[in-house]
């Protein structure tokens, strides 16, 4: 048997290795775009496979393609979704505008696997054609934005939401464990009135809950699909019932309430749903970066920093300094956040780069958006497991800082006035005397009243919560 096969497209003939499942258009794309070495994200491939399975079934049911071809394409999609032929999706992320190269890679692999299922030779496209069978009634222009929506929804469900759940649960655990532990608050990195360490963690937990709500709201835009618009949104070459059948099948596959977009042309042209979701991810990343910075500050030391908490050491921190452990999980989280912010900037630029009926930067949007979702989700799960759940409080250090804070004079304002309190703070800083001692020396308050006002537990108790 020959180790090559010959295929033909509108530009001519080419030879391919006989064993590959992609075809001539994929071959040309590999030659044209040796850019990054990055291949399509697996979940984006899954999204295309689910879409192509739905379109094959719908077109078969509607009599647009033969039933045995419809069944073979659907089975081919299931085979690949189960793990077969994953190495056949080979087009670089940075490719032909709109994503035609990756789209044809999917069409060719499905066609050749379907041919194999039907007992035919790969490349015998008279029986099953990448264009006329797998791609019947479709265009890159409506399939790619639909696949981005599906891939993003899958990534949110499989990665980001579980990661957020893990992180929120871990923060809640620490909020409860540290609920009665007082530490010095800090604003502008200067002394501020005392707070509970548990409330610090509770605030972070609430921040992540709020972000999940925002992301879920943004993701509702992804549920409106423009499939069925074909080349320009007019639905040319599609059956009148096709779009609704495909959307119904995809809703079943994903278990989500997907809908056909009210205006297919708008759904194909505007990248606004992706920008909205990406923006919500950027918003989350900005707060996660801040929380990561806070964790590193509170763990700084061990001798020359705050060291109010101890992050779990997970690996040696230095190639030259023995016994050093660094907050590497929080550092990783920070870098992931910065990458997500950079991806969001690229998505915003790409979203306005379309002209008339098509946006030509959709491959960039697809990769950046889905990758952002996945790395944030993975990073959050690692943060929860290897950092947050193992945090220990340095209770003595927290108490010492809280009692030494000059900001305790703030509680004296209603009793001795702002200016007197400021004078007490200045003298304490200059002499090293405690605030309590100076107030008593100046006869500004009685010892009993002062003890009540400077009760750290009472000062740091959140309103409505017991001490």
LINPE-V256109 format. One line per field, one symbol per residue. ss: DSSP state (H for helix, E for strand, C for the rest). psi: psi as a letter, one per 40 degrees, with the letter a starting at -180 (. if undefined). burial: I if it has 16 or more other ideal C-beta (glycine too) atoms within 10 Angstrom, else O. Layout:
ss->???
psi->???
burial->???
This chain:
ss->CCCEEEEEECCEEEEEECCCCCCHHHHHHHHHCCCCCCCCCHHHHHHHHHHHHHHHHHHHHCCCCCHHHHHHHHHHHHHHHCCCCHHHCCCCCCCCHHHHHHHHHHHHHHHHHHHHHCCCCCCCCCCCCHHHHHCCCCCHHHHHHHHHHHHHHHHHHHHHHHHHHHHHHHHHHHHHHCCCCEEEEEECCEEEEEEEHHHHHHHHHHHHHHHHHHHHHHHHHHHEECCCCCCCCCCCCCCCCHHHHHHHHHHHHHCCCCEECCCHHHHHHCCHHHHHHHHHHHHHHHHHHHHHHHHHHHHCCCCCCCCCEECCCCCECCCCCCCCECCHHHHHHHHHHHHHHHHHHHHHHHHCCCECCECCCHHHHHHHHHHHHHHHHHHHHHHHHHCHHHCEECHHHHHHHHHHCHHHHHHHHHHHCHHHHHHHHHHHHHHCCCHHHHHHHCCCCCHHHHHHHCCHHHHHCCCCCCC
psi->iieiihihaeeaiiiihdeieiadddddddddggcdehiihddddddddddddddddddddeediidddddddddddddddeeifdeegehidhahidfddddddddddddddddddeeiihegeddhhddecdeheiidddddddddddddddddddcddddddddddddddddddedehhihihhffihiiiihddddddddddddddddddddddeddeehieieebdeeeeheiideddddddddddddefigiihidhddddddhedddddddddddddddddddddddddddeibedeadfdihihheiieiedhiehhigddddddddddddddddddddddddeeihbeiheeddddddddddddddddddddddddecddehihgdddddddddehdededeededeiddddddddddddddeiidddddddefdiidddddddfhddddehiheii.
burial->OOOOIOIOIOOOOIOIOOOIIIIIIIIIIIOOIOOOOOIIIOIIIIIIIIIIIIIIIIIIIIOIIOOOIIIIIIIIIOIIOOOOIOOIIIIIIOIIIIIIIIIIIIIIIIIIIIIIIIOIOIIOIOIIIIIOIIIIIIIIIIIIIIIIIIIIIIIIIOIIIIIIIIIIOIIIIIIOOIIOIIIIIIOOOOIIIIIIIIIIIIOIIOIIOOIIOIIOOIIOIIIIIIIIIIIIIOIOOIIOOIIOIIIOIIIOIIOIOIOIIOOIIOIIIIIOIIIIIIIIIIIIIOOIIOIIOOIIIIIOOOOOOIIIIIIIOOOOOOOOOOOOIIIIIIOIIIOIIOIIIOIIOIIIOIIOOIOOOIIOIIIIIIIIIIIIIIIIIOIIIIIIOIIIIIIOIIOOIIIOIIIOIIIIIIIIOOOIOOOIIOIIIOIIOOOOOOIIOIIOOOOIIOOOOIOOIIOIOOIIIOOOOOO
